[in-house]
């Protein structure tokens, strides 16, 4: 997976977080569609963390191969 594709996926995950935040009813966040939106936010955050770990591991691998 290239760096460009990873960055595009991170931007898409951030867009999903923004969209899901608009769906959350902050008066009752654990009722109805709000819980689904919260799950979507958590899943997007997990995807961002995994992609950042992947990018970091690629940088480490590239540095190891330079030597």
CHARMM-style PDB file with segment names, atoms N, HN, CA, C and O in Angstrom:
ATOM      1  N   UNK     1       0.854  -1.161   0.000  1.00  0.00      PROA
ATOM      2  CA  UNK     1       0.000   0.000   0.000  1.00  0.00      PROA
ATOM      3  C   UNK     1       0.906   1.231   0.000  1.00  0.00      PROA
ATOM      4  O   UNK     1       1.854   1.317   0.781  1.00  0.00      PROA
ATOM      5  N   UNK     2       0.608   2.160  -0.866  1.00  0.00      PROA
ATOM      6  HN  UNK     2      -0.162   2.090  -1.500  1.00  0.00      PROA
ATOM      7  CA  UNK     2       1.454   3.339  -0.978  1.00  0.00      PROA
ATOM      8  C   UNK     2       1.090   4.380   0.075  1.00  0.00      PROA
ATOM      9  O   UNK     2       0.042   4.311   0.716  1.00  0.00      PROA
ATOM     10  N   UNK     3       1.986   5.339   0.230  1.00  0.00      PROA
ATOM     11  HN  UNK     3       2.838   5.395  -0.291  1.00  0.00      PROA
ATOM     12  CA  UNK     3       1.768   6.397   1.209  1.00  0.00      PROA
ATOM     13  C   UNK     3       0.560   7.246   0.813  1.00  0.00      PROA
ATOM     14  O   UNK     3      -0.200   7.690   1.674  1.00  0.00      PROA
ATOM     15  N   UNK     4       0.387   7.467  -0.476  1.00  0.00      PROA
ATOM     16  HN  UNK     4       1.004   7.106  -1.175  1.00  0.00      PROA
ATOM     17  CA  UNK     4      -0.742   8.270  -0.953  1.00  0.00      PROA
ATOM     18  C   UNK     4      -2.069   7.615  -0.611  1.00  0.00      PROA
ATOM     19  O   UNK     4      -3.000   8.281  -0.158  1.00  0.00      PROA
ATOM     20  N   UNK     5      -2.151   6.320  -0.828  1.00  0.00      PROA
ATOM     21  HN  UNK     5      -1.395   5.779  -1.195  1.00  0.00      PROA
ATOM     22  CA  UNK     5      -3.380   5.601  -0.515  1.00  0.00      PROA
ATOM     23  C   UNK     5      -3.667   5.645   0.985  1.00  0.00      PROA
ATOM     24  O   UNK     5      -4.818   5.796   1.394  1.00  0.00      PROA
ATOM     25  N   UNK     6      -2.635   5.514   1.792  1.00  0.00      PROA
ATOM     26  HN  UNK     6      -1.700   5.391   1.460  1.00  0.00      PROA
ATOM     27  CA  UNK     6      -2.811   5.587   3.242  1.00  0.00      PROA
ATOM     28  C   UNK     6      -3.332   6.953   3.661  1.00  0.00      PROA
ATOM     29  O   UNK     6      -4.221   7.049   4.507  1.00  0.00      PROA
ATOM     30  N   UNK     7      -2.785   8.001   3.075  1.00  0.00      PROA
ATOM     31  HN  UNK     7      -2.063   7.923   2.387  1.00  0.00      PROA
ATOM     32  CA  UNK     7      -3.245   9.347   3.414  1.00  0.00      PROA
ATOM     33  C   UNK     7      -4.686   9.588   2.961  1.00  0.00      PROA
ATOM     34  O   UNK     7      -5.451  10.262   3.651  1.00  0.00      PROA
ATOM     35  N   UNK     8      -5.052   9.044   1.814  1.00  0.00      PROA
ATOM     36  HN  UNK     8      -4.431   8.496   1.253  1.00  0.00      PROA
ATOM     37  CA  UNK     8      -6.436   9.166   1.347  1.00  0.00      PROA
ATOM     38  C   UNK     8      -7.379   8.447   2.307  1.00  0.00      PROA
ATOM     39  O   UNK     8      -8.452   8.962   2.621  1.00  0.00      PROA
ATOM     40  N   UNK     9      -6.990   7.266   2.773  1.00  0.00      PROA
ATOM     41  HN  UNK     9      -6.119   6.848   2.518  1.00  0.00      PROA
ATOM     42  CA  UNK     9      -7.821   6.524   3.719  1.00  0.00      PROA
ATOM     43  C   UNK     9      -7.940   7.259   5.054  1.00  0.00      PROA
ATOM     44  O   UNK     9      -8.997   7.224   5.684  1.00  0.00      PROA
ATOM     45  N   UNK    10      -6.883   7.915   5.487  1.00  0.00      PROA
ATOM     46  HN  UNK    10      -6.024   7.944   4.976  1.00  0.00      PROA
ATOM     47  CA  UNK    10      -6.951   8.703   6.729  1.00  0.00      PROA
ATOM     48  C   UNK    10      -7.917   9.866   6.561  1.00  0.00      PROA
ATOM     49  O   UNK    10      -8.709  10.154   7.458  1.00  0.00      PROA
ATOM     50  N   UNK    11      -7.854  10.533   5.419  1.00  0.00      PROA
ATOM     51  HN  UNK    11      -7.211  10.300   4.690  1.00  0.00      PROA
ATOM     52  CA  UNK    11      -8.776  11.657   5.164  1.00  0.00      PROA
ATOM     53  C   UNK    11     -10.216  11.165   5.124  1.00  0.00      PROA
ATOM     54  O   UNK    11     -11.111  11.831   5.645  1.00  0.00      PROA
ATOM     55  N   UNK    12     -10.452  10.012   4.514  1.00  0.00      PROA
ATOM     56  HN  UNK    12      -9.726   9.470   4.090  1.00  0.00      PROA
ATOM     57  CA  UNK    12     -11.806   9.443   4.488  1.00  0.00      PROA
ATOM     58  C   UNK    12     -12.294   9.092   5.893  1.00  0.00      PROA
ATOM     59  O   UNK    12     -13.464   9.296   6.217  1.00  0.00      PROA
ATOM     60  N   UNK    13     -11.403   8.570   6.717  1.00  0.00      PROA
ATOM     61  HN  UNK    13     -10.453   8.404   6.454  1.00  0.00      PROA
ATOM     62  CA  UNK    13     -11.781   8.241   8.093  1.00  0.00      PROA
ATOM     63  C   UNK    13     -12.132   9.501   8.879  1.00  0.00      PROA
ATOM     64  O   UNK    13     -13.078   9.503   9.668  1.00  0.00      PROA
ATOM     65  N   UNK    14     -11.374  10.566   8.664  1.00  0.00      PROA
ATOM     66  HN  UNK    14     -10.606  10.565   8.024  1.00  0.00      PROA
ATOM     67  CA  UNK    14     -11.679  11.840   9.336  1.00  0.00      PROA
ATOM     68  C   UNK    14     -13.028  12.370   8.854  1.00  0.00      PROA
ATOM     69  O   UNK    14     -13.811  12.886   9.652  1.00  0.00      PROA
ATOM     70  N   UNK    15     -13.303  12.247   7.560  1.00  0.00      PROA
ATOM     71  HN  UNK    15     -12.667  11.828   6.912  1.00  0.00      PROA
ATOM     72  CA  UNK    15     -14.597  12.679   7.022  1.00  0.00      PROA
ATOM     73  C   UNK    15     -15.738  11.874   7.642  1.00  0.00      PROA
ATOM     74  O   UNK    15     -16.795  12.431   7.940  1.00  0.00      PROA
ATOM     75  N   UNK    16     -15.536  10.571   7.838  1.00  0.00      PROA
ATOM     76  HN  UNK    16     -14.677  10.119   7.595  1.00  0.00      PROA
ATOM     77  CA  UNK    16     -16.558   9.746   8.486  1.00  0.00      PROA
ATOM     78  C   UNK    16     -16.778  10.163   9.934  1.00  0.00      PROA
ATOM     79  O   UNK    16     -17.907  10.140  10.424  1.00  0.00      PROA
ATOM     80  N   UNK    17     -15.709  10.542  10.617  1.00  0.00      PROA
ATOM     81  HN  UNK    17     -14.792  10.560  10.219  1.00  0.00      PROA
ATOM     82  CA  UNK    17     -15.850  11.014  12.000  1.00  0.00      PROA
ATOM     83  C   UNK    17     -16.695  12.279  12.023  1.00  0.00      PROA
ATOM     84  O   UNK    17     -17.609  12.406  12.838  1.00  0.00      PROA
ATOM     85  N   UNK    18     -16.393  13.207  11.136  1.00  0.00      PROA
ATOM     86  HN  UNK    18     -15.651  13.104  10.473  1.00  0.00      PROA
ATOM     87  CA  UNK    18     -17.152  14.464  11.085  1.00  0.00      PROA
ATOM     88  C   UNK    18     -18.616  14.187  10.785  1.00  0.00      PROA
ATOM     89  O   UNK    18     -19.498  14.767  11.420  1.00  0.00      PROA
ATOM     90  N   UNK    19     -18.884  13.316   9.835  1.00  0.00      PROA
ATOM     91  HN  UNK    19     -18.168  12.845   9.320  1.00  0.00      PROA
ATOM     92  CA  UNK    19     -20.269  12.977   9.493  1.00  0.00      PROA
ATOM     93  C   UNK    19     -20.986  12.332  10.679  1.00  0.00      PROA
ATOM     94  O   UNK    19     -22.124  12.685  10.985  1.00  0.00      PROA
ATOM     95  N   UNK    20     -20.327  11.396  11.339  1.00  0.00      PROA
ATOM     96  HN  UNK    20     -19.401  11.109  11.091  1.00  0.00      PROA
ATOM     97  CA  UNK    20     -20.968  10.706  12.460  1.00  0.00      PROA
ATOM     98  C   UNK    20     -21.194  11.624  13.653  1.00  0.00      PROA
ATOM     99  O   UNK    20     -22.155  11.435  14.400  1.00  0.00      PROA
ATOM    100  N   UNK    21     -20.337  12.605  13.846  1.00  0.00      PROA
ATOM    101  HN  UNK    21     -19.556  12.759  13.240  1.00  0.00      PROA
ATOM    102  CA  UNK    21     -20.546  13.555  14.946  1.00  0.00      PROA
ATOM    103  C   UNK    21     -21.834  14.334  14.714  1.00  0.00      PROA
ATOM    104  O   UNK    21     -22.525  14.687  15.670  1.00  0.00      PROA
ATOM    105  N   UNK    22     -22.164  14.605  13.452  1.00  0.00      PROA
ATOM    106  HN  UNK    22     -21.603  14.318  12.676  1.00  0.00      PROA
ATOM    107  CA  UNK    22     -23.405  15.330  13.168  1.00  0.00      PROA
ATOM    108  C   UNK    22     -24.641  14.472  13.457  1.00  0.00      PROA
ATOM    109  O   UNK    22     -25.731  15.010  13.655  1.00  0.00      PROA
ATOM    110  N   UNK    23     -24.485  13.165  13.483  1.00  0.00      PROA
ATOM    111  HN  UNK    23     -23.600  12.728  13.322  1.00  0.00      PROA
ATOM    112  CA  UNK    23     -25.620  12.276  13.735  1.00  0.00      PROA
ATOM    113  C   UNK    23     -25.873  12.012  15.218  1.00  0.00      PROA
ATOM    114  O   UNK    23     -26.940  11.519  15.586  1.00  0.00      PROA
ATOM    115  N   UNK    24     -24.907  12.332  16.065  1.00  0.00      PROA
ATOM    116  HN  UNK    24     -24.040  12.732  15.766  1.00  0.00      PROA
ATOM    117  CA  UNK    24     -25.037  12.041  17.490  1.00  0.00      PROA
ATOM    118  C   UNK    24     -25.985  13.041  18.135  1.00  0.00      PROA
ATOM    119  O   UNK    24     -25.837  14.252  17.968  1.00  0.00      PROA
ATOM    120  N   UNK    25     -26.964  12.521  18.878  1.00  0.00      PROA
ATOM    121  HN  UNK    25     -27.085  11.538  19.014  1.00  0.00      PROA
ATOM    122  CA  UNK    25     -27.848  13.359  19.687  1.00  0.00      PROA
ATOM    123  C   UNK    25     -27.206  13.465  21.063  1.00  0.00      PROA
ATOM    124  O   UNK    25     -27.198  12.500  21.828  1.00  0.00      PROA
ATOM    125  N   UNK    26     -26.669  14.639  21.375  1.00  0.00      PROA
ATOM    126  HN  UNK    26     -26.675  15.423  20.754  1.00  0.00      PROA
ATOM    127  CA  UNK    26     -25.904  14.790  22.604  1.00  0.00      PROA
ATOM    128  C   UNK    26     -26.781  14.817  23.854  1.00  0.00      PROA
ATOM    129  O   UNK    26     -26.263  14.743  24.968  1.00  0.00      PROA
ATOM    130  N   UNK    27     -28.086  14.921  23.689  1.00  0.00      PROA
ATOM    131  HN  UNK    27     -28.507  14.980  22.784  1.00  0.00      PROA
ATOM    132  CA  UNK    27     -28.998  14.829  24.824  1.00  0.00      PROA
ATOM    133  C   UNK    27     -29.156  13.379  25.274  1.00  0.00      PROA
ATOM    134  O   UNK    27     -29.228  13.096  26.470  1.00  0.00      PROA
ATOM    135  N   UNK    28     -29.208  12.478  24.318  1.00  0.00      PROA
ATOM    136  HN  UNK    28     -29.149  12.708  23.347  1.00  0.00      PROA
ATOM    137  CA  UNK    28     -29.312  11.040  24.591  1.00  0.00      PROA
ATOM    138  C   UNK    28     -28.332  10.290  23.669  1.00  0.00      PROA
ATOM    139  O   UNK    28     -28.746   9.736  22.651  1.00  0.00      PROA
ATOM    140  N   UNK    29     -27.050  10.272  24.019  1.00  0.00      PROA
ATOM    141  HN  UNK    29     -26.713  10.722  24.846  1.00  0.00      PROA
ATOM    142  CA  UNK    29     -26.063   9.700  23.090  1.00  0.00      PROA
ATOM    143  C   UNK    29     -26.093   8.180  22.973  1.00  0.00      PROA
ATOM    144  O   UNK    29     -25.501   7.632  22.042  1.00  0.00      PROA
ATOM    145  N   UNK    30     -26.760   7.487  23.881  1.00  0.00      PROA
ATOM    146  HN  UNK    30     -27.241   7.932  24.637  1.00  0.00      PROA
ATOM    147  CA  UNK    30     -26.762   6.021  23.841  1.00  0.00      PROA
ATOM    148  C   UNK    30     -28.122   5.451  23.455  1.00  0.00      PROA
ATOM    149  O   UNK    30     -28.464   4.334  23.842  1.00  0.00      PROA
ATOM    150  N   UNK    31     -28.901   6.222  22.688  1.00  0.00      PROA
ATOM    151  HN  UNK    31     -28.624   7.129  22.373  1.00  0.00      PROA
ATOM    152  CA  UNK    31     -30.236   5.788  22.279  1.00  0.00      PROA
ATOM    153  C   UNK    31     -30.347   5.899  20.762  1.00  0.00      PROA
ATOM    154  O   UNK    31     -29.948   6.905  20.175  1.00  0.00      PROA
ATOM    155  N   UNK    32     -30.884   4.872  20.140  1.00  0.00      PROA
ATOM    156  HN  UNK    32     -31.207   4.055  20.617  1.00  0.00      PROA
ATOM    157  CA  UNK    32     -31.198   4.917  18.716  1.00  0.00      PROA
ATOM    158  C   UNK    32     -29.982   5.006  17.814  1.00  0.00      PROA
ATOM    159  O   UNK    32     -29.002   4.280  17.976  1.00  0.00      PROA
ATOM    160  N   UNK    33     -30.077   5.926  16.852  1.00  0.00      PROA
ATOM    161  HN  UNK    33     -30.873   6.516  16.720  1.00  0.00      PROA
ATOM    162  CA  UNK    33     -29.003   6.067  15.861  1.00  0.00      PROA
ATOM    163  C   UNK    33     -27.740   6.683  16.445  1.00  0.00      PROA
ATOM    164  O   UNK    33     -26.672   6.589  15.841  1.00  0.00      PROA
ATOM    165  N   UNK    34     -27.844   7.305  17.599  1.00  0.00      PROA
ATOM    166  HN  UNK    34     -28.712   7.382  18.090  1.00  0.00      PROA
ATOM    167  CA  UNK    34     -26.666   7.924  18.210  1.00  0.00      PROA
ATOM    168  C   UNK    34     -25.622   6.879  18.576  1.00  0.00      PROA
ATOM    169  O   UNK    34     -24.425   7.126  18.424  1.00  0.00      PROA
ATOM    170  N   UNK    35     -26.049   5.726  19.053  1.00  0.00      PROA
ATOM    171  HN  UNK    35     -27.021   5.525  19.177  1.00  0.00      PROA
ATOM    172  CA  UNK    35     -25.100   4.679  19.420  1.00  0.00      PROA
ATOM    173  C   UNK    35     -24.378   4.149  18.178  1.00  0.00      PROA
ATOM    174  O   UNK    35     -23.196   3.810  18.232  1.00  0.00      PROA
ATOM    175  N   UNK    36     -25.107   4.085  17.064  1.00  0.00      PROA
ATOM    176  HN  UNK    36     -26.067   4.361  17.021  1.00  0.00      PROA
ATOM    177  CA  UNK    36     -24.491   3.642  15.805  1.00  0.00      PROA
ATOM    178  C   UNK    36     -23.453   4.661  15.352  1.00  0.00      PROA
ATOM    179  O   UNK    36     -22.383   4.293  14.867  1.00  0.00      PROA
ATOM    180  N   UNK    37     -23.771   5.932  15.513  1.00  0.00      PROA
ATOM    181  HN  UNK    37     -24.640   6.231  15.907  1.00  0.00      PROA
ATOM    182  CA  UNK    37     -22.817   6.984  15.152  1.00  0.00      PROA
ATOM    183  C   UNK    37     -21.583   6.924  16.055  1.00  0.00      PROA
ATOM    184  O   UNK    37     -20.466   7.125  15.579  1.00  0.00      PROA
ATOM    185  N   UNK    38     -21.764   6.655  17.333  1.00  0.00      PROA
ATOM    186  HN  UNK    38     -22.672   6.492  17.720  1.00  0.00      PROA
ATOM    187  CA  UNK    38     -20.628   6.542  18.250  1.00  0.00      PROA
ATOM    188  C   UNK    38     -19.743   5.357  17.882  1.00  0.00      PROA
ATOM    189  O   UNK    38     -18.518   5.444  17.965  1.00  0.00      PROA
ATOM    190  N   UNK    39     -20.358   4.260  17.478  1.00  0.00      PROA
ATOM    191  HN  UNK    39     -21.353   4.189  17.411  1.00  0.00      PROA
ATOM    192  CA  UNK    39     -19.589   3.094  17.033  1.00  0.00      PROA
ATOM    193  C   UNK    39     -18.806   3.436  15.763  1.00  0.00      PROA
ATOM    194  O   UNK    39     -17.655   3.029  15.607  1.00  0.00      PROA
ATOM    195  N   UNK    40     -19.436   4.182  14.863  1.00  0.00      PROA
ATOM    196  HN  UNK    40     -20.371   4.512  14.989  1.00  0.00      PROA
ATOM    197  CA  UNK    40     -18.754   4.613  13.646  1.00  0.00      PROA
ATOM    198  C   UNK    40     -17.574   5.513  13.936  1.00  0.00      PROA
ATOM    199  O   UNK    40     -16.539   5.414  13.277  1.00  0.00      PROA
ATOM    200  N   UNK    41     -17.720   6.399  14.925  1.00  0.00      PROA
ATOM    201  HN  UNK    41     -18.561   6.479  15.460  1.00  0.00      PROA
ATOM    202  CA  UNK    41     -16.620   7.268  15.323  1.00  0.00      PROA
ATOM    203  C   UNK    41     -15.479   6.442  15.891  1.00  0.00      PROA
ATOM    204  O   UNK    41     -14.317   6.671  15.555  1.00  0.00      PROA
ATOM    205  N   UNK    42     -15.802   5.484  16.749  1.00  0.00      PROA
ATOM    206  HN  UNK    42     -16.746   5.298  17.022  1.00  0.00      PROA
ATOM    207  CA  UNK    42     -14.764   4.634  17.342  1.00  0.00      PROA
ATOM    208  C   UNK    42     -14.056   3.811  16.268  1.00  0.00      PROA
ATOM    209  O   UNK    42     -12.835   3.662  16.307  1.00  0.00      PROA
ATOM    210  N   UNK    43     -14.807   3.280  15.319  1.00  0.00      PROA
ATOM    211  HN  UNK    43     -15.799   3.401  15.287  1.00  0.00      PROA
ATOM    212  CA  UNK    43     -14.203   2.478  14.249  1.00  0.00      PROA
ATOM    213  C   UNK    43     -13.281   3.330  13.374  1.00  0.00      PROA
ATOM    214  O   UNK    43     -12.215   2.872  12.964  1.00  0.00      PROA
ATOM    215  N   UNK    44     -13.686   4.554  13.092  1.00  0.00      PROA
ATOM    216  HN  UNK    44     -14.552   4.926  13.425  1.00  0.00      PROA
ATOM    217  CA  UNK    44     -12.854   5.441  12.286  1.00  0.00      PROA
ATOM    218  C   UNK    44     -11.578   5.814  13.022  1.00  0.00      PROA
ATOM    219  O   UNK    44     -10.511   5.892  12.414  1.00  0.00      PROA
ATOM    220  N   UNK    45     -11.677   6.042  14.316  1.00  0.00      PROA
ATOM    221  HN  UNK    45     -12.544   5.978  14.810  1.00  0.00      PROA
ATOM    222  CA  UNK    45     -10.487   6.342  15.104  1.00  0.00      PROA
ATOM    223  C   UNK    45      -9.527   5.157  15.111  1.00  0.00      PROA
ATOM    224  O   UNK    45      -8.313   5.337  15.019  1.00  0.00      PROA
ATOM    225  N   UNK    46     -10.072   3.948  15.220  1.00  0.00      PROA
ATOM    226  HN  UNK    46     -11.058   3.802  15.294  1.00  0.00      PROA
ATOM    227  CA  UNK    46      -9.225   2.745  15.167  1.00  0.00      PROA
ATOM    228  C   UNK    46      -8.527   2.629  13.811  1.00  0.00      PROA
ATOM    229  O   UNK    46      -7.351   2.274  13.742  1.00  0.00      PROA
ATOM    230  N   UNK    47      -9.251   2.927  12.745  1.00  0.00      PROA
ATOM    231  HN  UNK    47     -10.207   3.216  12.801  1.00  0.00      PROA
ATOM    232  CA  UNK    47      -8.664   2.858  11.407  1.00  0.00      PROA
ATOM    233  C   UNK    47      -7.531   3.861  11.264  1.00  0.00      PROA
ATOM    234  O   UNK    47      -6.498   3.550  10.671  1.00  0.00      PROA
ATOM    235  N   UNK    48      -7.712   5.061  11.802  1.00  0.00      PROA
ATOM    236  HN  UNK    48      -8.551   5.314  12.283  1.00  0.00      PROA
ATOM    237  CA  UNK    48      -6.657   6.074  11.730  1.00  0.00      PROA
ATOM    238  C   UNK    48      -5.421   5.607  12.491  1.00  0.00      PROA
ATOM    239  O   UNK    48      -4.300   5.737  12.000  1.00  0.00      PROA
ATOM    240  N   UNK    49      -5.623   5.070  13.678  1.00  0.00      PROA
ATOM    241  HN  UNK    49      -6.533   4.965  14.078  1.00  0.00      PROA
ATOM    242  CA  UNK    49      -4.487   4.599  14.476  1.00  0.00      PROA
ATOM    243  C   UNK    49      -3.749   3.481  13.744  1.00  0.00      PROA
ATOM    244  O   UNK    49      -2.519   3.483  13.694  1.00  0.00      PROA
ATOM    245  N   UNK    50      -4.481   2.532  13.179  1.00  0.00      PROA
ATOM    246  HN  UNK    50      -5.480   2.530  13.220  1.00  0.00      PROA
ATOM    247  CA  UNK    50      -3.843   1.437  12.447  1.00  0.00      PROA
ATOM    248  C   UNK    50      -3.065   1.946  11.234  1.00  0.00      PROA
ATOM    249  O   UNK    50      -1.964   1.466  10.962  1.00  0.00      PROA
ATOM    250  N   UNK    51      -3.617   2.897  10.514  1.00  0.00      PROA
ATOM    251  HN  UNK    51      -4.511   3.287  10.735  1.00  0.00      PROA
ATOM    252  CA  UNK    51      -2.914   3.437   9.353  1.00  0.00      PROA
ATOM    253  C   UNK    51      -1.662   4.209   9.769  1.00  0.00      PROA
ATOM    254  O   UNK    51      -0.642   4.147   9.081  1.00  0.00      PROA
ATOM    255  N   UNK    52      -1.728   4.929  10.878  1.00  0.00      PROA
ATOM    256  HN  UNK    52      -2.556   4.980  11.436  1.00  0.00      PROA
ATOM    257  CA  UNK    52      -0.544   5.635  11.352  1.00  0.00      PROA
ATOM    258  C   UNK    52       0.537   4.660  11.808  1.00  0.00      PROA
ATOM    259  O   UNK    52       1.722   4.899  11.581  1.00  0.00      PROA
ATOM    260  N   UNK    53       0.139   3.572  12.446  1.00  0.00      PROA
ATOM    261  HN  UNK    53      -0.825   3.378  12.631  1.00  0.00      PROA
ATOM    262  CA  UNK    53       1.103   2.538  12.823  1.00  0.00      PROA
ATOM    263  C   UNK    53       1.735   1.929  11.572  1.00  0.00      PROA
ATOM    264  O   UNK    53       2.942   1.689  11.533  1.00  0.00      PROA
ATOM    265  N   UNK    54       0.925   1.684  10.562  1.00  0.00      PROA
ATOM    266  HN  UNK    54      -0.056   1.879  10.593  1.00  0.00      PROA
ATOM    267  CA  UNK    54       1.437   1.131   9.310  1.00  0.00      PROA
ATOM    268  C   UNK    54       2.441   2.074   8.662  1.00  0.00      PROA
ATOM    269  O   UNK    54       3.499   1.635   8.210  1.00  0.00      PROA
ATOM    270  N   UNK    55       2.123   3.367   8.611  1.00  0.00      PROA
ATOM    271  HN  UNK    55       1.264   3.724   8.978  1.00  0.00      PROA
ATOM    272  CA  UNK    55       3.044   4.334   8.008  1.00  0.00      PROA
ATOM    273  C   UNK    55       4.351   4.409   8.792  1.00  0.00      PROA
ATOM    274  O   UNK    55       5.425   4.527   8.203  1.00  0.00      PROA
ATOM    275  N   UNK    56       4.260   4.340  10.116  1.00  0.00      PROA
ATOM    276  HN  UNK    56       3.387   4.244  10.594  1.00  0.00      PROA
ATOM    277  CA  UNK    56       5.469   4.371  10.945  1.00  0.00      PROA
ATOM    278  C   UNK    56       6.316   3.132  10.703  1.00  0.00      PROA
ATOM    279  O   UNK    56       7.541   3.220  10.616  1.00  0.00      PROA
ATOM    280  N   UNK    57       5.673   1.986  10.595  1.00  0.00      PROA
ATOM    281  HN  UNK    57       4.678   1.914  10.665  1.00  0.00      PROA
ATOM    282  CA  UNK    57       6.429   0.749  10.357  1.00  0.00      PROA
ATOM    283  C   UNK    57       7.097   0.770   8.985  1.00  0.00      PROA
ATOM    284  O   UNK    57       8.193   0.233   8.827  1.00  0.00      PROA
ATOM    285  N   UNK    58       6.452   1.381   7.993  1.00  0.00      PROA
ATOM    286  HN  UNK    58       5.561   1.817   8.122  1.00  0.00      PROA
ATOM    287  CA  UNK    58       7.070   1.506   6.667  1.00  0.00      PROA
ATOM    288  C   UNK    58       8.305   2.393   6.730  1.00  0.00      PROA
ATOM    289  O   UNK    58       9.314   2.096   6.090  1.00  0.00      PROA
ATOM    290  N   UNK    59       8.237   3.486   7.502  1.00  0.00      PROA
ATOM    291  HN  UNK    59       7.418   3.728   8.022  1.00  0.00      PROA
ATOM    292  CA  UNK    59       9.397   4.369   7.642  1.00  0.00      PROA
ATOM    293  C   UNK    59      10.552   3.637   8.311  1.00  0.00      PROA
ATOM    294  O   UNK    59      11.703   3.786   7.902  1.00  0.00      PROA
ATOM    295  N   UNK    60      10.250   2.847   9.337  1.00  0.00      PROA
ATOM    296  HN  UNK    60       9.315   2.726   9.669  1.00  0.00      PROA
ATOM    297  CA  UNK    60      11.286   2.075  10.022  1.00  0.00      PROA
ATOM    298  C   UNK    60      11.895   1.049   9.072  1.00  0.00      PROA
ATOM    299  O   UNK    60      13.114   0.879   9.041  1.00  0.00      PROA
ATOM    300  N   UNK    61      11.060   0.371   8.304  1.00  0.00      PROA
ATOM    301  HN  UNK    61      10.070   0.509   8.329  1.00  0.00      PROA
ATOM    302  CA  UNK    61      11.542  -0.615   7.351  1.00  0.00      PROA
ATOM    303  C   UNK    61      12.445   0.026   6.312  1.00  0.00      PROA
ATOM    304  O   UNK    61      13.483  -0.536   5.963  1.00  0.00      PROA
ATOM    305  N   UNK    62      12.063   1.194   5.814  1.00  0.00      PROA
ATOM    306  HN  UNK    62      11.219   1.651   6.097  1.00  0.00      PROA
ATOM    307  CA  UNK    62      12.886   1.883   4.825  1.00  0.00      PROA
ATOM    308  C   UNK    62      14.233   2.297   5.409  1.00  0.00      PROA
ATOM    309  O   UNK    62      15.255   2.205   4.729  1.00  0.00      PROA
ATOM    310  N   UNK    63      14.245   2.749   6.655  1.00  0.00      PROA
ATOM    311  HN  UNK    63      13.414   2.824   7.208  1.00  0.00      PROA
ATOM    312  CA  UNK    63      15.511   3.122   7.292  1.00  0.00      PROA
ATOM    313  C   UNK    63      16.395   1.901   7.498  1.00  0.00      PROA
ATOM    314  O   UNK    63      17.613   1.989   7.341  1.00  0.00      PROA
ATOM    315  N   UNK    64      15.807   0.775   7.844  1.00  0.00      PROA
ATOM    316  HN  UNK    64      14.818   0.704   7.971  1.00  0.00      PROA
ATOM    317  CA  UNK    64      16.583  -0.451   8.050  1.00  0.00      PROA
ATOM    318  C   UNK    64      17.196  -0.932   6.739  1.00  0.00      PROA
ATOM    319  O   UNK    64      18.315  -1.444   6.725  1.00  0.00      PROA
ATOM    320  N   UNK    65      16.471  -0.768   5.645  1.00  0.00      PROA
ATOM    321  HN  UNK    65      15.562  -0.352   5.656  1.00  0.00      PROA
ATOM    322  CA  UNK    65      16.958  -1.216   4.328  1.00  0.00      PROA
ATOM    323  C   UNK    65      18.039  -0.312   3.774  1.00  0.00      PROA
ATOM    324  O   UNK    65      18.803  -0.743   2.910  1.00  0.00      PROA
ATOM    325  N   UNK    66      18.133   0.935   4.238  1.00  0.00      PROA
ATOM    326  HN  UNK    66      17.513   1.285   4.939  1.00  0.00      PROA
ATOM    327  CA  UNK    66      19.165   1.863   3.765  1.00  0.00      PROA
ATOM    328  C   UNK    66      20.558   1.414   4.214  1.00  0.00      PROA
ATOM    329  O   UNK    66      21.536   1.622   3.497  1.00  0.00      PROA
ATOM    330  N   UNK    67      20.649   0.813   5.371  1.00  0.00      PROA
ATOM    331  HN  UNK    67      19.854   0.644   5.953  1.00  0.00      PROA
ATOM    332  CA  UNK    67      21.953   0.431   5.914  1.00  0.00      PROA
ATOM    333  C   UNK    67      22.565  -0.736   5.229  1.00  0.00      PROA
ATOM    334  OT1 UNK    67      23.663  -1.158   5.592  1.00  0.00      PROA
TER     335      UNK     67
END
